[in-house]
Amino acid sequence: MNTPALRGGLLALFAATLFGVSTPLVQYFGKGLGALSTAALLYAGAAVAGTLLRRPAQQEASLQRSDLGRVLAVVAFGAVIGPVALAWGLQRASGASASLMLTLEALFTAVLAWRLYRETMDARVWAAMGLLLAGGVLLILGQGRLGETQFAGMLAVLLAAAAWGIDNTLSRALAERDPGQVVLVKTALGATVTALLALVFAEPLPGLRAAAGLLAVGATGYGLSLRFYLLAQRAFGAARTGSVFAFAPFIGALLALGMGDRSVSWLIGAGGLLMLGGVLLHLMESHGHAHAHAAMDHEHAHGHADGHHTHRHEPMPEESHSHRHHHEPLQHAHPHVPDAHHLHRH
């Protein structure tokens, strides 16, 4: 899998599939539970997955003390605000519509990545973002026709999409760290904070079936999915990962329909089609030109077959490994995406 966009795209699709399936399942198992309790169980399950997904330390770059502020921000937006808002919204909105609304996470991620990391946004990408935004407006209008409760639920899901967009963008700087460690720290802290808040607000305790279901959904849809997402960001940047990940809501909407959701109107259907068009348009992007790499020193997991890591070892390792290394100045041309080595301006 030598094409970075293909490798990153497949990783993002794996993440999208796992997360997409999770949304209607959260609605199903979370019926009658508080939003904080639901979020705590989801991230407790994800923390278990994070523990099991750790790789040997020498193969990945560990979190540093300098990452603390960013990790806490990621926990606040991605493991507290996002899941709590989604759980609250799913109690009040159609599962299919809520799933589709989460497509706007890609819009928030792409715009923030463009502003903060200077990731390339050409006319095709802006057109894709426009279709996503238009689709989101139609979804809100469609749910608004069903009553104030549905409308409030959709606004909560919109808040979750915005929170996870911020989370995705902040996580970009952690993509070169050990993804298993990032998943474990983020999910364990998120589960702890939301569980404590659930106790403070005296939310009802879940039954055994609901707790087991939400733990399993959290392990796959939040823990394993987050690992794939971080690896995809490492491969081809935050904006493109967010756009491919936008397939997740369509998977969730299809599952919600299969589980009996019949609240889809023509406005919601039209919004979904616009969003699907935006995702497909973005995936058609192809980018390559002559570019220069300045000398740099950094640490991340890497191999020696990508044309960028030319330093020597005795003996040369065959597998991916991590250590601090130096890049000599280099100029060449090849298809590329905004990963850690391709953040040049256009």
Rosetta blueprint (number, residue, H / E / L):
1 M L
2 N L
3 T L
4 P H
5 A H
6 L H
7 R H
8 G H
9 G H
10 L H
11 L H
12 A H
13 L H
14 F H
15 A H
16 A H
17 T H
18 L H
19 F H
20 G H
21 V H
22 S H
23 T H
24 P H
25 L H
26 V H
27 Q H
28 Y H
29 F H
30 G L
31 K L
32 G L
33 L L
34 G L
35 A H
36 L H
37 S H
38 T H
39 A H
40 A H
41 L H
42 L H
43 Y H
44 A H
45 G H
46 A H
47 A H
48 V H
49 A H
50 G H
51 T H
52 L H
53 L L
54 R L
55 R L
56 P L
57 A H
58 Q H
59 Q H
60 E L
61 A E
62 S L
63 L L
64 Q L
65 R H
66 S H
67 D H
68 L H
69 G H
70 R H
71 V H
72 L H
73 A H
74 V H
75 V H
76 A H
77 F H
78 G H
79 A H
80 V H
81 I H
82 G H
83 P H
84 V H
85 A H
86 L H
87 A H
88 W H
89 G H
90 L H
91 Q L
92 R L
93 A L
94 S L
95 G H
96 A H
97 S H
98 A H
99 S H
100 L H
101 M H
102 L L
103 T L
104 L H
105 E H
106 A H
107 L H
108 F H
109 T H
110 A H
111 V H
112 L H
113 A H
114 W H
115 R H
116 L H
117 Y H
118 R L
119 E L
120 T L
121 M L
122 D L
123 A H
124 R H
125 V H
126 W H
127 A H
128 A H
129 M H
130 G H
131 L H
132 L H
133 L H
134 A H
135 G H
136 G H
137 V H
138 L H
139 L H
140 I H
141 L H
142 G H
143 Q H
144 G H
145 R L
146 L L
147 G L
148 E H
149 T H
150 Q H
151 F H
152 A H
153 G H
154 M H
155 L H
156 A H
157 V H
158 L H
159 L H
160 A H
161 A H
162 A H
163 A H
164 W H
165 G H
166 I H
167 D H
168 N H
169 T H
170 L H
171 S H
172 R H
173 A H
174 L H
175 A L
176 E L
177 R E
178 D L
179 P H
180 G H
181 Q H
182 V H
183 V H
184 L H
185 V H
186 K H
187 T H
188 A H
189 L H
190 G H
191 A H
192 T H
193 V H
194 T H
195 A H
196 L H
197 L H
198 A H
199 L H
200 V H
201 F L
202 A L
203 E L
204 P L
205 L L
206 P L
207 G L
208 L H
209 R H
210 A H
211 A H
212 A H
213 G H
214 L H
215 L H
216 A H
217 V H
218 G H
219 A H
220 T H
221 G H
222 Y H
223 G H
224 L H
225 S H
226 L H
227 R H
228 F H
229 Y H
230 L H
231 L H
232 A H
233 Q H
234 R H
235 A H
236 F H
237 G L
238 A H
239 A H
240 R H
241 T H
242 G H
243 S H
244 V H
245 F H
246 A L
247 F L
248 A H
249 P H
250 F H
251 I H
252 G H
253 A H
254 L H
255 L H
256 A H
257 L H
258 G H
259 M L
260 G L
261 D L
262 R L
263 S L
264 V L
265 S L
266 W H
267 L H
268 I H
269 G H
270 A H
271 G H
272 G H
273 L H
274 L H
275 M H
276 L H
277 G H
278 G H
279 V H
280 L H
281 L H
282 H H
283 L H
284 M L
285 E L
286 S L
287 H L
288 G E
289 H E
290 A E
291 H E
292 A E
293 H E
294 A L
295 A L
296 M E
297 D E
298 H E
299 E E
300 H E
301 A E
302 H E
303 G L
304 H L
305 A L
306 D L
307 G L
308 H L
309 H L
310 T L
311 H L
312 R L
313 H L
314 E L
315 P L
316 M L
317 P L
318 E L
319 E L
320 S L
321 H E
322 S E
323 H E
324 R E
325 H E
326 H E
327 H E
328 E L
329 P L
330 L E
331 Q E
332 H E
333 A E
334 H E
335 P E
336 H L
337 V L
338 P L
339 D L
340 A L
341 H L
342 H L
343 L L
344 H L
345 R L
346 H L
